[in-house]
Amino acid sequence: MVIDTLDNAARYFALGERIATALKYLKDNDCTKLPVGKIPIQGEQVYALVQDNTTKPRDQGVWEAHRKYIDVQFVAAGVEEMGYANINTLTVKKPYDEAGDYALFEGQGSYVLVPAGSFTLFFPEDGHIPGSAVDGKPAAVRKVVVKVAV
């Protein structure tokens, strides 16, 4: 799991061409003005999901993880908390669904504050709970999740 701001995006280009492509896309576009929905960047290898969400209390979140894609989650406007835990420390709640590329888990982890201009990288071993409300107060968030094929 990585958390940083787009100002430091170039530091992560060495993690692979697709991650570099995802971070460059976020840096080169005004993500507050992108249309909601799926935007192809490199076909199914790298694509963006633009979302307008309302954060929710932590206790409504569910741990998730993916196998086929790395999540690059960029908060374009607003602020949210995101949970993180290695999946080896969690208990499987719903086994891996290959069609949806996700498994659900239960357990405990850490939370980080992700303000506008910040991104996280969640790898296949990274269980995560996105979209948690800061101080339990639901708020609007514009987020772009770039899916990067492993």
N, C-alpha and C positions, 0 to 999 in steps of 0.2 A: 504494500500500500504506500502511496506517495501522496503528499499534499503540498502544493506550492501555488505560486501565482504565475500568470502568463508572462510576466516580466522575465521569469527564469526558465521559460519553456525550452530554450535551446540546450539547457543542461541535460535534458532527457532525450534528445534526438538520438543519442548513442544506443538507446534501448531498442531501436529498430526503425526501419523505414516507415512502417505503418503508423507507429506511435508519433514519429516526426511529422508525418502527413496530417494526422489528427490535430496535433498541437499547432501546426502552422495554419490549418484551417480556422481554428478558434481564434488565433492571433490576428489573422488577416481579414476577419469578418466582424461586423458589428452584430453580435449575437442577440442584442436586444431588438433587432429589427428583422431577424429571420422569420419566415413563416413557420407556424406550428406544424409539426409533422416530420416525416422522414425525408432526409436530403441525402442523395447518394454523393459520395466523395470519390471513392474508387470501387464502384459496384457494391458487392456484398462483403468486400474485404475491409472497407472503411466507410461507414455511413453515420450520419448524425440524426438524432431524435430530438427535436426541439419541443420543449414542454413548458407550459405555464401551469404551475402547481400551487397548492396551498399546503404548507407544512402541517404535520400532525404530531400529536404527543408521542413521546418515545414508546410508550406501552402499546401503541397501535402499529408499530413497525414490526417487520419480520425480516430476519436474517436471510439473505439470498447470496448465491454465488453462481458463476457461469463457467462453462468449460471451453466453449468455442470462441468466446470474445473476451477481450479486456475492456473494461469500462473506463472511459475518460469522462468524468463528470465535471462539467464546468458550470459554475453559478454565474450567470450573466447579470442578474439583478436580484436583490434581496439577500437573504442569509439563511443558512440552514445548518443543522448539525447532521453529521453522518457517522454512523457506527461502524466499527471495524473489529473483526476477530478472525484469526486463522481458523479455517474450517475444521482443522484437527482438534480444536478446543470446543467445538459446538456439537450438538446432537441433531441428527437428521430428522426433520419434521415431515418433509415430502421428498422422496427420492428424486434423483435427477430426471428431468423431463427433456429428452433430446430435442423434440420439436420446438419447445419454447426456450431451450438452452438455459435452464435454471434448476436449482435445487433450493429448498427452503430448510432453515435450521432454527433451533432454539438454543439459548445459552446467554452468556454474558460477554461483554466486550467493552471497548473504549469508544468514546465519542470525541469528535473534533469539530470545531467551529469552522464553517466554510463560507466566508463572505464573498460578495460579488468580486469578480476578477480572479478568483481562486479555482483550482481544479484538483481533482483527486484521480489517481490511477488505481483501479482495483483489478488485480490479476486473478486467475482461476482459483488460487488458494485463499483468496481474501473474501471472507464473508463480510457483507456490508448491509447496513440499513440506511438508505438515503431518505431525505425528506423529513427529518425530524425537526420539530419546532424548537427554537431557542427559548429557554425558560418556559417551555410549555405553552407558549402563545402562538397559535397558528398565524401564518403570514404568507403573503404572495411571494413566489419565487419564479424567476425565469431561468430555466436550466437547459443546457445542451449536453446530451449524453452521446458521445461519439463511441460507437462500437468498432473495435479493432480486432480483426480475426487473429487468432493465436498462430 
